[in-house]
């Protein structure tokens, strides 16, 4: 039978928030966030995960329909959705002190996971976009295609920015981190915008009617809002720490 811990031993167990502030927070030495901010950001974080889950399922459904028409070229959709919406979005969320799954990791561990997710996500997103660019005879004729190209270029730039962050962050850690976080966020916003235009432009083929398209676009917009909110709070906490 399991023994019940005594009240005195429980008093010494650090809470998740305390662990986070000691090891994994944006600024381990900074003042603790207010209870209101803490609660709000935890709710925003949970909603963001729920909404992004729904967006991923809708993206995969589009890929499934597309595979019936175009066969292996549906890889474009799977790779871009997994790269941008699953991996790169989680790479951004993993650094937030309010993110559920990464909360008990130390700052060093979070940084490592951020790198792995970011590299894997960028590799999939870049491959997914290039597959489609090579396959399309008349390139960049649609809004989705043009914005997708900008997302691809920003993804490459973000990777270069990430390497600069790694090499030079000792020179001016704060400004380099803020610039890196801002460029990463801009990249994701542009990629999500391209996804929104994909949902809207190909609605008749993939999402079977206007109401589903509106649902898909709304879920994407609100999910992206949650991602942006987490990232901006992180950036501001860095600026004022
Ligand atoms: C974040 C996700 C996505 C990104 C960044 C992205 C990016 C791109 C890029 C760069 C191209 C090549 C444009 C060209 O050469 O003209 C493209 C084409 C295409 N994509 Fe996506 N894509 C995404 C998701 C999707 C989804 C979910 C669908 C299906 C609903 C889709 C359907 C297509 C189609 C049909 C084309 C060829 C026609 C066109 O250029 O619009 N894509 N995409």
Boltz pocket constraint, residues with backbone or C-beta under 6 A from the ligand:
constraints:
  - pocket:
      binder: B
      contacts: [[A, 59], [A, 62], [A, 63], [A, 76], [A, 77], [A, 80], [A, 81], [A, 84], [A, 129], [A, 130], [A, 132], [A, 133], [A, 134], [A, 136], [A, 138], [A, 139], [A, 140], [A, 141], [A, 142], [A, 144], [A, 145], [A, 146], [A, 147], [A, 148], [A, 149], [A, 151], [A, 152], [A, 191], [A, 192], [A, 194], [A, 195], [A, 198], [A, 199], [A, 202], [A, 206]]
      max_distance: 6.0
